[in-house]
Amino acid sequence: MDLPLVSGMTFGLGSDLFYNSYKRLFNPSILKDGLISDFGKWVGGNWGWAITWRRELFSWEIDLSNSFLKVLLDCTLQYNKPDSWEWKYDKSKLYTVRSAYNLITHNDLQQANNNMLSSLFWKSKAPLKVLTFVWRLFQDKIPTKDALLKQGITLHDGEGSLCVFCNEYPESATHLFSTCSISYSVWQHIYRWLNICVALPLSFYTHYSFFLGLVKTRKGWKLWSIIWHATIWTLWLARNDIVFNKAKSSIQQLLNSVMVKSWLWTKAQQGQEHILFEDWASNPLVCLNNFVL
């Protein structure tokens, strides 16, 4: 991202840009807010960040600090570039009535789509405990490391805040189920199993809506959604297995787990005991079509 460096630009861990994700670093920081120039300096034409702390950081705070510095290093600082307003809802970066109208009408349409999805969500044939978990995920109410730290809860065995799958970024819900390299790979394998090529949406709700949109009939949605829920549930169980049992699974093992769960849940709801797992694993779409018809 481009971040212009000017004398009037403020910066700090207390800013809205960083506080929600890194508020646990706010207290130990010496300088809470200030100009960008207060948090580093130019050396030989290159900008160097220098965040100072009033005490030695704990191990989990070091992980969070390293993640924070990664975010800062992704910023491109531009020396002596003046501030300017940008309207992010138009390619020109300039405000237009048309872009504002499109934004408002799109939000209304999105709300209508959300209401429709909410009414269909609980009709899925996935187990109730899984639906309840996913609904809490949609509300960002599941106990990821990031969520626990924000509530001041000490993590299991004093472990750090990084994702247990990739050990590179803080474990937020969005990262754990969408942007993590391991989770992303699992989703790609799932879609490859379904013989579908897609670009994955980052929002859970958008992803779920997109997934349901691959099926034309509402009757088909109830069964089709089982695969999506099984993937989310498998990732969460695998995450907990790492945290509490130090047991890791390969991508193939996670894929197999999704296949088995979705097969068992589908059979249980439809009473189709004659559907073999081999058939389900080799061509799930044909099996689902047989269920719906």
N, C-alpha and C positions, 0 to 999 in steps of 0.2 A: 504494500500500500504506500502511497505517497503522503508524507507528512511534512509540510513546510516548516522550517525552523525560523522563527521570527521572534523579535524581542517581546511582542505582546502575547505570545501563545503560552497558556498555562498547561501544567502537566503535573501528575502525581498519582500516588496510589489511592488518594481520596477522590479522584475524578470518577465520573460515571462510567467512563470507558473501561476502567480497570477494577474498580472497587468490588463489584459483585463477584468477579472471578478470583481476585487476589486480596480480599479484605483481611485475610489472616496475616498478611505481610505489612498491613498498615501500621499496627502498633509498634513493631520493632524497627520501623524505618525512622531515621533521624529527621529527614526532611519530608513532611507530609505532602505538601503542595508547593509549587513554584513555577518558574519559567523552565522551559526545556533546557536552556543554557545552564541551569543550576544542577542538572543531573548528568553532566558530562562535558566534553569539550572536543573541539576540532584538533586533530593532530595530523599534520601532513596531508590535509584535504580529506581525511576520513574522520567520521564522528565516532567517539568512544563513550559508551554509557558508563556511569560511575554511581551506582546506588549504594548509599552508606547505611549501616545498621547500628543501632545503639547497643547491641549485644550480639554474642555469637548465636547464629541460627541453629535451631534444632534440626535433626536429620530430615524430618518431613517438611520443614520450612525450606531447607536447602533444595529439595525437589521442586517445591512450589516456586522458589526464587529462580531456579534454572529454567523452569517453564516460562516464567514472566520475562526473563531475558531473551528467550527464544522469540517470544512475541515482539519484543522491542527490536530485535535484530532483523525482523521481517519488514520493519518500517524503513522507508527511504527518506532520509532527511535532506532537505534542499536549502542550501545556505542563502540567506537574504532574499527569499521569495516572499512577497507580500501576501497577507491573508486575503481570502475571497470567499464569498458564499457560493455553495453549490447545491442545486436541486437534484437529489439522487434518483428521482423518479422519471427523469428524461435523459436520453443519451447525450443531449447537448449540455447537460448540467445547468440549464437555465429553466426558470419556472415558466410554465405555460398553463393556460386554463384547461387545455385538452388533457395534459398529463395529470392535472389534479382531478379532473372529472373521471378519467380512467382509473385513477387510484381509488376514488370513492366507490365507484360502481363495482370495481373488482372486489373490494372488501365486502360489499353487500352480497355479492355472488359467493364469495368464499364462506361467509357466515351461513348462507343457505346450504352450501355443500356440507359444512361442518354439522349443521343440524340434521341433515339427512344421514350422514355417517354415524352420528350418535344414535339415531333411532335404529340403524341396522347393526351397530356394533354388538349389542347384547343378544342378537339373534344368531350370532356365529355358533357353530357346532363345537368349538373348542371348549375344554373343561372350564367350569366357572372360576376356579382359582386362577387359571391362566388369564382369563378375560379380566378378572379383578386386578391382577398385576399389571397388565397392559394398560388398563384404564388409569391406574396410578402413574404409569410411565408417561401417558399423555399429559397428565397434570404436573409432571416433573416432581413426583412425590416418592420416588424409590430411594433406598439408602445407598447411593453410590458414595465413594470416598469423598468426592467434592461436596456432596450434600451433608454428609456427617461432619466434615470439618467446619462447614459454615454454621453448624449448630453447636460447635464447640465440643464435639464428642471425640474422645480418644480412640484412635483406630486400633484394630486387633493386632496385638504383639508389637505395637509401636511402629507399624509399617508406614511407608511413605504414601504420598497422595497420588502416585502415578498409576496409570492403568495396569491392571494385572496381566492383560494380554500382551501389550506391546512394550510396556515399561518406558514410554517416551513422553506421554502427555498426561495431564491430570485426568482422573477418572470421573468425568461428568457423564450424565445419561446420554447426551448426544454423541459424545466420543465413544462410549462403551458399545453402543448399538449401531452406530452409523459410520463414523469417520475413522475409527481404529483400523489399522491395516489388517488385523486378524478378522474382525467383524466384517469389514468390507469384503474380504476374500471369501468368507463364508456365504455372504449374500450373493456374490458373483457365482459361486458354485451352485447355490440353490437355483438361481435363474438359468444357469447352464443345464442343470438337471431338468428344468422345465422347458428347455429349448427356447429360451427367451433372451434376447440381447437388450440390455437397458443401461441407462445412466441413472445411478441411484440418487433419489432425493435425500437431503440431509434431515429434513423435518420428519418426525415419526408419523404425524398425522398425514402429511403430504405423501409419504411413502405408502402408508396404509391405503389412502384414497387411490393412489396410482395402481396399487396391487389389485384392489377390487375392480378398478376400471378395466382390467384385462379380461374380465368376464362380463358377458352381456346381460344375463338374467339375475334377478335378485335371489332366486332359488339357488343358483350356482354360487353366489357370493357366500352363502352360509357355510358351504363346504370348502370352497376355494380359500377362504380366509384362514382355515385351519393351518395351512402350510406357513403362512406369515406368522401366526401366533406360535406355532411350534418352533420356528427359528428364533424368535425373541426369547422364548422360554428356555431353549437349549443354551443360548448364549449366557443367560443369567445363571443357570445351574452350573455351567462350566466356570463362570467367574467365581461363584461361591466355592466351587471345588478347589480352585487355586488358593483362595483366601484362607479357607478353613482346613483343607487337607493337603495343600501343596501338591495337588495332582493336576497335571496339564494334559490337554487333549490336542491331537493334531487336527488340521482342517478337515481331513477325511473322516476322522472320528466324529467331529461335530456335524458334518453333513449326514453321516449315517444315523446319528441320533435324531436329527430332524426328520429323516425319512421314516424311521421306526415310529416316532411319536405321532406324526401326521397320519401314518397308516393305521395305527391302533385307534386313534381318536375318531378317524373317519369310519372305520369298521364298527366301532362301538355305537356310533350314532345311527348308522344306516342298517345295522344288522346284516351286513354283507360278509359273512364268514368265509365264503368261497373265494374271496379276492386274495390271491397269494401275494406275499411280500415281494417275490421276484417280479411279478407283474407291475406292482406299484413302483418299485425301484427303477424298472426299465422304462415305464411309460405311465407316469401318474395322470397325465391329462386324459388318456383313454379311460382309465379307471374312474376318474371323476365324472366324465361324460356318462359312463354307465350308471353311476349313482344318481345323477340328475334326471336321466331319461326314464 
